[in-house]
Amino acid sequence: MRNSLAITLVLSVAVGASGFTLKFAQSDGQAMTVIREGESFHLVVHAPDKGACGISTFKADVTVFDLKTGAYIDREDETFREFGIGSGLFFWVDESGRKRAVPVGGRRSYSEVTEMEHSLGSPLWQEGNWEYVDEDAEAALGIGLMGDLATSPQAGYPANKRAVRFQYTHYDGDLSGNTAEKPIEGRFTNNDTLIAIVADQTDRRNIAATQMKVFSTVATVSVTPTRFAYGCGSSCETITVTIRDPDENLDCNKVDAVPFFVIVNPGGFDTDDGSLDSSTDRVTEFCALMSFGGVLGPGQTRWAEHLVPGDPIYQPIRWYNIYDAPVPYTLKNISTGRLDAAPTWSRYIDYPNNWLDPEVVAAIANGGVGLGRVLFYAYETGVNTGVFEHKFGSLDQLQRALGFRTFIPGTTIAFYYIDPNDFSDLTMGWAEVGNRPRSRTYVADANGTPVSVVRIGDALYVKVLDADANKSACCPDEVAVHLCNPHGEDDCEWWFGIPEVGNNSGIFFSQSGMRLLPVWDAVAGYQLVWHSGTFEAYNGDTILIRYNSVKVLP
C-alpha cells in the first residue's frame, strides 16, 4: 500500500465523503486532534450505511505515517468491527476482536537511566529513525557509520546548501570506532503530524484519511538559589535544578527522567574556531557539546587512535544517544570529598587544568587529563507530574560533582535543558557565584529594546552591557558575540565588530541587524550556511547568543 500512498491521499478528497469517514479517537470513540507522547489512539471509521445494513465487520488496508521521522504502520487485511449495534462506529481491532490501542512513543527502558531514550512505543510502528541533516556536516562527523575524521578545518561546515534525508540505523555506542553495534530505534517528535488512511476492501469507493498533531509544550528550567556562596553553613539553600516538561511524562504510572547539562563559564576558555578539526576544536559551550558529544576520557581512542583523550568525540548528541554516558572519569565523592574508587560515567568537556581539582587531575594515570563533568539527570518528582528535579546540595558538593578546584567570585554556571526528542525546545537557567558586577547580553529590536521572540524574515539585533569592554574613554570600542542554534546542524555565526553606542558608555549595540532566514525556503529550498553573515533557523527554535567579557577569569 505504501507505493500508492500519494494516489490514496488524492482519492480521499474525491471519494469517501458520503458515509465513510475516519478519525483518530479515544476508546469511547471521541475524536482526537492532538495526542501526547506516551498516549494511545484508536482508529475509528464512521460508516452508517454499513451499520444500517447489519454489517458488523469489514476488512480494510491501514496506513498511518509521520512524514518528519519516517515512522509508519502499513498493514493489509485488517478488521474493523462495529461497537454498538447500528451505531456505524467501526473500531480497528486486533486478532482477538478487541479495540486496538496504538501507543505513540515510549522509552527504551525505565530501569536504566542511560537507556531512557524515546522509542516508537509499539512494534506496530516501523522505522522512525530518519532525519534531515546537512550533507557536509554528516559526511565530516561520520558518527561511526560513514567516512572518517575531516582533515580540512572547513570540511564540516554547512556550506553547499545540500541536505540529506538520512536513516540512522546503528551507531558506535562504545566509542571504539571499530564496530557500529548499537541499534538506533525510531521515535516521534513534538509537533509532528500523524496521518492515517483506511481503504475499505469490500467497497473500493470507501477511502478516508485523517490527521492528528503530537502535542508540544515549552519546557522551563529554574535554578535555586540564583546566587551561590561558600561558607553559609546551615543557612545555605540547597542548589536545586527544576525542569518542567509535561512532554517527558511518557508513562503516568512510572517515574521518568530527563538529562540536562551544566557548563561553567561557557565559551570563556580556549575559544573554538568552529572547524571540525581535532587540532583546533574545543568543546567549551553548549552548541559545541551538542555537535561533538563532549571529549574522550582516559584510555579512550577512536578511529585507529587518531583521536585521543581530551579530543572531541565527534559523535553528535541526537535523540538516540542523549541519555548516553559514554566516558569514564574519576571524581570525588560529593559528600566525603575523597576520590571515588570507581569512575563516573558521564559526558565531559576539557576545562583548563588550573580550574579543576588537582587531586582529580593527578589521579588520571596518563599524565593528567583535566575533564569537567557536564551531564546529569533530573528525576520526576512523582508519577505523572511532568516536573523533574536534581538536588546538588551545597556549593562545595556542586564543585565536586563537576570536578572543580573552586568557583571564584564572578563565576557563571549555566544549566541547559533540551527536550530529548524535540531539539527546538531548549531552555536554560544560570547562577552566579558571589556578587560581582556582571556583563549583560540581550536580543533586541531595531530600537535596542530587549525582546524574547523574533520572527523569521526579521533581523536579529544584539545589545551588550559591559563596562569592562569600555577600554578607551575617548573612542567607541567593539565587542563580539557568538550565535548558535543547537537544533541539529542548524546555524552557527560569529558576530564581530558590534560597536559601542557612545564614547565611554559601556553599551554596545548592533545597529544593523543580521537577517533571520528559514532553513528551508519555499523557493530557494535548503539554504543553511555557517559563517555566512545571515542566520538560518526553524520556527520554534531557540537561538543562543553568548558574550564573554573581556575580563577573563584566571
C-alpha angles and dihedrals in degrees: 000000000000093000091059095046097113092047091049092054091054092046092051089065094050101042140021092056092112113068100334119083133153134213141172104241149175120249091272092054097256110147120252122208096170133030134190120227109264092036125105134227136204126215112230127185118200105211108159093173091061092047092050091052093053095251107152100180140017137181123244143164115246131204126175120173147170110213094198101056097021094238112153147165116211117177135158132206094022121165126239115193130195116240111199116028110265093001093119089219110130119188125202103248136193128238092282092053096252123135108272112234112199116203118219106211136340140169131277089229141357095192100058116049092203088059099048096108117137120272135183092261099226139047086233087079123075133200112345090158097109126117137171109238136167111271094222096050094043094051092047098046095045094185088214093295105085143002127000140260112312113252094194114073091223097041094104100045114118094242112133099061093238124134129188129206097225128190113216108208104159141351142198097270095169093052091230095122089216102093135021098215111142111093120228116223125207126251145179125244129217115269092024118145118230116205123196128193127187122190116194111226093201095056118024091200089069108086121140137175136192139173141214135186127232105237120244133194128185112247124225133204127201128183121200127232100023093205120051127206140178126230100025091122118191091356091065112110114232109257103242132178114204121191121189112198117142088184089073094055091097098158119036090201098052138057111250127201135207132199123236134179133228123200126179115221092346112221092001096118139044095005114226117229090210097245125132095236123115094221092063106021116109122180098216104135141034101267091051089049090053092046098045103025095232126284135304120262134221113311094009123123134167138198097021092317093304084127120049136180111308093027120113115270091228091214111119118224109247136157093282097056107023091109093047120117099198103164129070120210134162115245136169123267105258093222104040100029091225125125113268117241093224127047122252112240110219141106119291141186128208109254125181106281093233089063092056134076106275092214091055093047092046091051091069108096098212096070102287121303108198109218130165123205118242107167123084136155130232117205127214111262090229140336113302098005102112087211118116128193140189120185116202096179118213128002089258089056093048088050091054093044089057094041096243132152093218141317112247121210110281095036114143118209116196124201115200128193122185120179105254094229101024112053092181087072104077127152135166144194130197143192135197130222112229126346106282118146110264138201118248131213128197140179104231144182124246090280094054095253111143115249134184099203129050125184123228107255093038126092132260118234125186129204123193127189111198124143090187090063090059093094099157122046093196101051140035115266129206137226136191131224133193121226124194141162114211093199099117113297093338123148131315121185138170113214110202131183101033100170132227109249093225141359112286093358102119088215117119124189134175098230091187114053132230111239115247109213135176118259087227117040122197091229107022097039119207109010109165113141125165120226092011101128091251128082123228123199145149126250110274095023123138117229118206116211113191128191123183115201119240086238098086120201116240 
